[in-house]
Amino acid sequence: MQLRESSPCWNLARITRCAAVVLALILVAAAAYAGECPGNDPFATLDRKSIPLRFRKPPRLHAVARKLDDAARGILAEAKPFEFQIHFNPWYLPAMKSPPPFSIDGSYESPCNQMRYLAVGWGYGGRTSLTLTANFYQAGKMADSDAVPNPSMSQTPAQPESMDGHPALRKWTVDLPEIGEVIRQHPVLFAYGLDAIDVTTVKRYRHNQALHVSSFGDARFFIRKPDGAHISLKGLNDSRTIVELMETTRARADQPCVEGVKGHYLIIDATTANPLEHGIFMKCETVATHSCQKDSDCPAPNRCEAGSCGPK
C-alpha cells in the first residue's frame, strides 16, 4: 500500500503511533468483551458509600429512581438499571387513600464488569441518604449456606454473569398512582396489603425464579405456583419490562420452613399496567428441621433428600 503525503501515517513514527492506537482500542474492546473493566475498576474499592438525599414531600417511585440513576452514573458513567425492588412499611392496603413510605433498591450493570453490579438503595433508617455498594452477580457459596459476599470465604468461587442475563430496563412508566389503582381493582389478591414491588425484565424475572427454586437449599426457599388460567408471560420478549406486585404474607417466626407461607402475586405491564399473570406463591425464610425417610413424610411441595425435607 502506497502512503500519500496527506495520510496521518506518512512516516514511520506516525505509523508506529497509529499502530499503538489501534492496539489500545483492540485491548479495550477485548477487556470489555471478557467482562473486565479496563484501567481502574470503580467497584474494586467501593465498600459502602453514603450520599445525603431528602425529599420535602413523599416522593413517587420515579422521582427516587432518577436520583438513584444519578448516583450510579456518578460512580460509573455507563451504568444502566436492570432491576428495582420496592418494599412498603407499613403495607399498602387497597383501602388506603395514599401509599405508605417505601424503600427502594436499584441494581445497575456495567458493560465491562460481568462479576459485579452496583446496588443503590434509599428509604432506610431516617430516609435521609442513599447508599451505594458493589455486589456479586453470583457470589460463591458455603457448603450448606446461602451466598456469602466475600468469595475468599466461600468454598465455590464467584461466577460471572453475561450481559444478556440482565437486560437494561426500558419503558417503565407505571408509578404509585397506577399501583394504587391496580390493588384497588384486585382487593382479593391484596387483602393483607401490598408488601413488595419488583420492576425488572422478563429475562431477569425468569432468572430470579430459577435461582429461587434451585439454589436455595433447606435453609431457605421461595416457590411460585402460577394460576394456570392466567399464565401469559410465555412468549413475551425477554427484554420486556414488567412489574410484579406481591401480597404481604402472615408468617410466624417459628413456622417450619417446610410448611411455607402462601400469598398472592400479580404481574402487570410496566407501561400500561395491564395484568399479565397472577397466582399464588409459597414463601419460606426459616430453617427446616423436619427429618424424613421418603417424600410422603414431607408436607407438599417438598421432598425428602438426605434424610431431611426440602423444596423440590
Kinemage of the C-alpha trace (Angstrom):
@kinemage 1
@onewidth
@group {chain A} dominant
@subgroup {mainchain}
@vectorlist {calphas} color= white
{ca met a 1} P 0.000 0.000 0.000
{ca gln a 2} L 1.418 3.400 -1.012
{ca leu a 3} L 1.035 6.157 1.623
{ca arg a 4} L 0.042 9.595 0.442
{ca glu a 5} L 1.571 12.711 1.925
{ca ser a 6} L -1.799 13.710 3.405
{ca ser a 7} L -2.078 10.431 5.319
{ca pro a 8} L -1.628 10.644 9.141
{ca cys a 9} L 0.657 7.626 8.873
{ca trp a 10} L 3.038 9.255 6.383
{ca asn a 11} L 6.289 8.426 8.126
{ca leu a 12} L 7.460 5.581 10.303
{ca ala a 13} L 6.882 7.444 13.567
{ca arg a 14} L 3.302 8.166 12.627
{ca ile a 15} L 2.792 4.579 11.516
{ca thr a 16} L 4.044 3.411 14.910
{ca arg a 17} L 1.705 5.779 16.724
{ca cys a 18} L -1.246 4.668 14.594
{ca ala a 19} L -0.454 1.036 15.334
{ca ala a 20} L -0.266 1.766 19.063
{ca val a 21} L -3.661 3.488 18.998
{ca val a 22} L -5.241 0.583 17.110
{ca leu a 23} L -3.735 -1.922 19.539
{ca ala a 24} L -5.028 0.027 22.531
{ca leu a 25} L -8.527 0.075 21.083
{ca ile a 26} L -8.378 -3.663 20.469
{ca leu a 27} L -7.266 -4.295 24.062
{ca val a 28} L -10.050 -2.129 25.492
{ca ala a 29} L -12.643 -3.926 23.364
{ca ala a 30} L -11.248 -7.310 24.377
{ca ala a 31} L -11.350 -6.375 28.064
{ca ala a 32} L -14.957 -5.281 27.778
{ca tyr a 33} L -15.872 -8.469 25.945
{ca ala a 34} L -14.195 -10.524 28.647
{ca gly a 35} L -16.122 -8.732 31.373
{ca glu a 36} L -13.140 -6.855 32.827
{ca cys a 37} L -13.080 -3.082 33.217
{ca pro a 38} L -10.005 -1.553 31.581
{ca gly a 39} L -7.960 0.639 33.904
{ca asn a 40} L -9.283 1.184 37.415
{ca asp a 41} L -12.398 -0.758 38.316
{ca pro a 42} L -14.612 1.629 40.356
{ca phe a 43} L -16.271 -1.372 42.004
{ca ala a 44} L -12.960 -2.708 43.328
{ca thr a 45} L -12.599 -0.023 46.021
{ca leu a 46} L -16.286 0.703 46.621
{ca asp a 47} L -17.028 -0.644 50.076
{ca arg a 48} L -20.086 1.334 51.128
{ca lys a 49} L -20.768 4.928 50.192
{ca ser a 50} L -23.497 7.206 51.518
{ca ile a 51} L -24.932 10.292 49.802
{ca pro a 52} L -27.409 12.680 51.524
{ca leu a 53} L -30.857 12.657 49.908
{ca arg a 54} L -34.014 14.208 51.325
{ca phe a 55} L -37.442 14.871 49.849
{ca arg a 56} L -39.672 17.678 51.124
{ca lys a 57} L -42.804 15.638 50.496
{ca pro a 58} L -43.426 11.908 49.992
{ca pro a 59} L -41.847 11.073 46.622
{ca arg a 60} L -43.068 8.818 43.863
{ca leu a 61} L -41.072 5.840 42.633
{ca his a 62} L -39.671 7.525 39.542
{ca ala a 63} L -38.529 10.584 41.486
{ca val a 64} L -36.363 8.384 43.711
{ca ala a 65} L -35.269 6.157 40.823
{ca arg a 66} L -33.908 9.193 38.957
{ca lys a 67} L -31.801 10.098 41.999
{ca leu a 68} L -30.522 6.544 42.171
{ca asp a 69} L -29.648 6.743 38.459
{ca asp a 70} L -27.677 9.954 39.031
{ca ala a 71} L -25.765 8.437 41.951
{ca ala a 72} L -24.960 5.266 39.990
{ca arg a 73} L -23.678 7.226 36.999
{ca gly a 74} L -21.537 9.305 39.327
{ca ile a 75} L -19.653 6.079 40.075
{ca leu a 76} L -19.855 4.584 36.591
{ca ala a 77} L -20.957 6.754 33.674
{ca glu a 78} L -22.314 3.842 31.616
{ca ala a 79} L -24.276 2.238 34.488
{ca lys a 80} L -27.777 1.094 33.483
{ca pro a 81} L -30.531 -0.193 35.817
{ca phe a 82} L -31.790 -3.732 35.307
{ca glu a 83} L -33.975 -4.099 38.405
{ca phe a 84} L -35.716 -2.056 41.107
{ca gln a 85} L -37.108 -3.644 44.271
{ca ile a 86} L -39.538 -1.664 46.419
{ca his a 87} L -40.846 -2.519 49.894
{ca phe a 88} L -43.648 -0.735 51.769
{ca asn a 89} L -43.641 -0.123 55.515
{ca pro a 90} L -46.406 -0.374 56.636
{ca trp a 91} L -48.038 -2.472 53.940
{ca tyr a 92} L -50.055 -0.793 51.204
{ca leu a 93} L -53.711 -1.722 51.757
{ca pro a 94} L -56.305 -1.270 48.983
{ca ala a 95} L -58.377 0.969 51.280
{ca met a 96} L -55.546 3.484 51.770
{ca lys a 97} L -56.025 6.852 50.067
{ca ser a 98} L -52.284 7.405 49.680
{ca pro a 99} L -49.331 4.994 49.626
{ca pro a 100} L -47.265 4.412 52.776
{ca pro a 101} L -43.498 5.078 52.996
{ca phe a 102} L -41.300 2.802 50.923
{ca ser a 103} L -37.690 1.771 50.466
{ca ile a 104} L -36.184 1.140 47.047
{ca asp a 105} L -33.102 -0.725 45.831
{ca gly a 106} L -31.764 -0.318 42.307
{ca ser a 107} L -29.374 -2.741 40.583
{ca tyr a 108} L -27.046 -1.306 37.911
{ca glu a 109} L -24.986 -3.162 35.351
{ca ser a 110} L -21.688 -2.194 33.802
{ca pro a 111} L -20.939 -3.266 30.214
{ca cys a 112} L -17.376 -4.089 31.221
{ca asn a 113} L -17.919 -5.901 34.524
{ca gln a 114} L -19.613 -9.279 34.452
{ca met a 115} L -18.679 -10.202 38.024
{ca arg a 116} L -20.282 -7.375 39.974
{ca tyr a 117} L -23.081 -4.859 39.765
{ca leu a 118} L -23.769 -1.619 41.605
{ca ala a 119} L -26.549 -1.584 44.218
{ca val a 120} L -28.067 1.766 45.197
{ca gly a 121} L -30.678 1.978 47.964
{ca trp a 122} L -32.843 4.629 49.618
{ca gly a 123} L -35.591 4.696 52.242
{ca tyr a 124} L -33.870 3.056 55.194
{ca gly a 125} L -33.251 4.486 58.644
{ca gly a 126} L -34.081 8.174 58.686
{ca arg a 127} L -34.765 8.256 54.935
{ca thr a 128} L -32.149 10.979 54.581
{ca ser a 129} L -29.491 9.341 52.424
{ca leu a 130} L -28.870 6.707 49.774
{ca thr a 131} L -26.211 4.022 49.920
{ca leu a 132} L -24.045 2.503 47.210
{ca thr a 133} L -22.402 -0.926 47.372
{ca ala a 134} L -20.878 -3.356 44.877
{ca asn a 135} L -22.437 -6.831 44.867
{ca phe a 136} L -21.556 -10.035 43.058
{ca tyr a 137} L -23.983 -11.345 40.462
{ca gln a 138} L -23.370 -14.903 41.589
{ca ala a 139} L -21.370 -14.946 44.803
{ca gly a 140} L -19.622 -18.086 45.983
{ca lys a 141} L -21.478 -20.428 48.320
{ca met a 142} L -20.585 -22.178 51.526
{ca ala a 143} L -21.202 -25.920 51.695
{ca asp a 144} L -24.633 -25.701 53.365
{ca ser a 145} L -25.352 -22.000 53.436
{ca asp a 146} L -26.599 -19.101 51.360
{ca ala a 147} L -24.369 -16.920 49.212
{ca val a 148} L -21.637 -15.025 51.024
{ca pro a 149} L -20.369 -11.598 49.906
{ca asn a 150} L -16.660 -12.406 50.072
{ca pro a 151} L -15.500 -15.065 47.558
{ca ser a 152} L -12.406 -15.829 49.659
{ca met a 153} L -14.726 -17.071 52.450
{ca ser a 154} L -16.655 -19.465 50.234
{ca gln a 155} L -15.984 -22.987 49.057
{ca thr a 156} L -17.005 -22.168 45.493
{ca pro a 157} L -15.780 -19.044 43.673
{ca ala a 158} L -17.977 -16.197 42.493
{ca gln a 159} L -19.197 -16.652 38.933
{ca pro a 160} L -19.594 -14.077 36.136
{ca glu a 161} L -22.927 -13.331 34.516
{ca ser a 162} L -23.237 -12.363 30.871
{ca met a 163} L -24.937 -9.126 29.851
{ca asp a 164} L -27.908 -10.954 28.346
{ca gly a 165} L -28.740 -12.312 31.794
{ca his a 166} L -29.843 -8.876 32.972
{ca pro a 167} L -31.168 -6.670 30.155
{ca ala a 168} L -31.457 -2.958 30.978
{ca leu a 169} L -34.914 -1.652 31.888
{ca arg a 170} L -36.902 0.107 29.178
{ca lys a 171} L -40.291 1.830 29.047
{ca trp a 172} L -41.107 1.737 32.748
{ca thr a 173} L -43.754 4.407 33.372
{ca val a 174} L -46.084 2.844 35.968
{ca asp a 175} L -45.847 4.690 39.309
{ca leu a 176} L -47.635 4.836 42.656
{ca pro a 177} L -50.981 6.201 41.349
{ca glu a 178} L -51.268 3.310 38.884
{ca ile a 179} L -50.121 0.809 41.517
{ca gly a 180} L -52.796 2.044 43.911
{ca glu a 181} L -55.444 1.696 41.222
{ca val a 182} L -54.306 -1.859 40.430
{ca ile a 183} L -54.522 -3.126 44.028
{ca arg a 184} L -57.959 -1.496 44.416
{ca gln a 185} L -59.093 -3.351 41.293
{ca his a 186} L -57.823 -6.641 42.798
{ca pro a 187} L -58.744 -6.443 46.513
{ca val a 188} L -58.837 -10.228 46.895
{ca leu a 189} L -55.220 -10.576 45.762
{ca phe a 190} L -54.045 -7.888 48.187
{ca ala a 191} L -56.385 -8.405 51.117
{ca tyr a 192} L -53.433 -8.390 53.540
{ca gly a 193} L -51.765 -5.486 51.737
{ca leu a 194} L -49.084 -4.955 49.109
{ca asp a 195} L -45.682 -5.796 50.530
{ca ala a 196} L -43.219 -5.517 47.648
{ca ile a 197} L -42.807 -4.500 44.016
{ca asp a 198} L -40.198 -5.850 41.622
{ca val a 199} L -39.524 -3.908 38.414
{ca thr a 200} L -37.433 -5.970 36.009
{ca thr a 201} L -37.357 -7.603 32.592
{ca val a 202} L -38.948 -10.902 31.613
{ca lys a 203} L -35.467 -12.384 31.201
{ca arg a 204} L -34.342 -11.315 34.672
{ca tyr a 205} L -37.611 -12.447 36.213
{ca arg a 206} L -37.127 -15.956 34.843
{ca his a 207} L -33.514 -15.924 36.005
{ca asn a 208} L -34.579 -14.967 39.532
{ca gln a 209} L -37.235 -17.660 39.519
{ca ala a 210} L -34.706 -20.335 38.613
{ca leu a 211} L -32.457 -19.254 41.471
{ca his a 212} L -35.317 -19.218 43.974
{ca val a 213} L -36.262 -22.771 43.151
{ca ser a 214} L -32.933 -24.468 42.547
{ca ser a 215} L -30.210 -22.744 44.527
{ca phe a 216} L -31.941 -22.262 47.890
{ca gly a 217} L -31.479 -25.374 49.989
{ca asp a 218} L -33.274 -26.481 53.137
{ca ala a 219} L -32.386 -23.232 54.861
{ca arg a 220} L -34.444 -21.010 52.568
{ca phe a 221} L -36.624 -21.319 49.523
{ca phe a 222} L -39.167 -19.363 47.536
{ca ile a 223} L -41.674 -21.023 45.241
{ca arg a 224} L -44.237 -19.510 42.910
{ca lys a 225} L -47.257 -21.521 41.693
{ca pro a 226} L -48.984 -19.629 38.846
{ca asp a 227} L -52.702 -19.813 38.304
{ca gly a 228} L -52.867 -21.961 35.170
{ca ala a 229} L -55.740 -19.956 33.731
{ca his a 230} L -53.796 -16.714 33.720
{ca ile a 231} L -50.274 -17.564 32.562
{ca ser a 232} L -49.295 -15.163 29.803
{ca leu a 233} L -45.575 -14.457 30.310
{ca lys a 234} L -44.861 -17.345 27.973
{ca gly a 235} L -43.930 -15.977 24.579
{ca leu a 236} L -43.129 -12.461 25.806
{ca asn a 237} L -39.926 -10.834 24.616
{ca asp a 238} L -37.083 -11.296 27.111
{ca ser a 239} L -36.309 -7.564 27.108
{ca arg a 240} L -39.876 -6.522 28.010
{ca thr a 241} L -40.118 -4.689 31.331
{ca ile a 242} L -42.681 -5.977 33.826
{ca val a 243} L -43.792 -5.044 37.336
{ca glu a 244} L -44.564 -7.723 39.914
{ca leu a 245} L -46.766 -6.910 42.925
{ca met a 246} L -46.534 -9.237 45.931
{ca glu a 247} L -49.034 -9.531 48.741
{ca thr a 248} L -47.969 -9.427 52.371
{ca thr a 249} L -47.777 -12.850 53.990
{ca arg a 250} L -48.700 -13.509 57.604
{ca ala a 251} L -45.643 -15.515 58.595
{ca arg a 252} L -44.719 -16.603 62.108
{ca ala a 253} L -41.097 -16.615 63.170
{ca asp a 254} L -41.417 -20.179 64.462
{ca gln a 255} L -43.287 -21.566 61.443
{ca pro a 256} L -41.447 -24.581 59.960
{ca cys a 257} L -39.877 -23.936 56.598
{ca val a 258} L -41.462 -26.980 55.008
{ca glu a 259} L -44.961 -25.640 55.632
{ca gly a 260} L -44.278 -22.331 53.928
{ca val a 261} L -46.453 -19.219 53.792
{ca lys a 262} L -48.867 -18.513 50.954
{ca gly a 263} L -49.710 -15.203 49.342
{ca his a 264} L -50.843 -13.723 46.021
{ca tyr a 265} L -48.816 -12.079 43.296
{ca leu a 266} L -49.782 -10.098 40.206
{ca ile a 267} L -47.562 -9.212 37.241
{ca ile a 268} L -48.501 -6.171 35.168
{ca asp a 269} L -47.094 -4.432 32.111
{ca ala a 270} L -44.621 -1.699 33.090
{ca thr a 271} L -46.165 0.838 30.708
{ca thr a 272} L -49.891 0.127 30.569
{ca ala a 273} L -50.386 -1.565 33.992
{ca asn a 274} L -52.427 -4.257 32.230
{ca pro a 275} L -52.399 -7.613 34.109
{ca leu a 276} L -50.183 -10.294 32.564
{ca glu a 277} L -50.202 -13.089 35.146
{ca his a 278} L -51.384 -13.758 38.669
{ca gly a 279} L -51.225 -16.661 41.045
{ca ile a 280} L -50.236 -17.937 44.478
{ca phe a 281} L -46.694 -18.080 45.795
{ca met a 282} L -45.324 -20.039 48.713
{ca lys a 283} L -42.579 -18.371 50.666
{ca cys a 284} L -40.300 -19.606 53.421
{ca glu a 285} L -37.379 -17.956 55.201
{ca thr a 286} L -36.818 -20.142 58.262
{ca val a 287} L -34.695 -23.225 58.837
{ca ala a 288} L -36.291 -26.589 58.155
{ca thr a 289} L -35.798 -29.209 60.853
{ca his a 290} L -38.107 -31.981 59.641
{ca ser a 291} L -36.446 -35.364 59.211
{ca cys a 292} L -37.783 -37.909 56.729
{ca gln a 293} L -37.275 -41.278 55.076
{ca lys a 294} L -39.423 -40.768 51.974
{ca asp a 295} L -41.142 -37.916 50.110
{ca ser a 296} L -44.542 -38.665 51.681
{ca asp a 297} L -43.083 -37.768 55.095
{ca cys a 298} L -42.720 -34.158 53.937
{ca pro a 299} L -45.507 -31.580 53.565
{ca ala a 300} L -46.103 -30.598 49.926
{ca pro a 301} L -44.446 -29.295 47.834
{ca asn a 302} L -41.285 -30.628 49.481
{ca arg a 303} L -39.349 -33.830 49.008
{ca cys a 304} L -37.109 -35.991 51.143
{ca glu a 305} L -33.411 -35.679 50.400
{ca ala a 306} L -30.502 -36.876 52.558
{ca gly a 307} L -32.833 -37.502 55.488
{ca ser a 308} L -34.448 -34.046 55.654
{ca cys a 309} L -37.327 -32.268 53.940
{ca gly a 310} L -36.579 -29.561 51.424
{ca pro a 311} L -38.003 -27.881 48.325
{ca lys a 312} L -38.387 -29.812 45.095
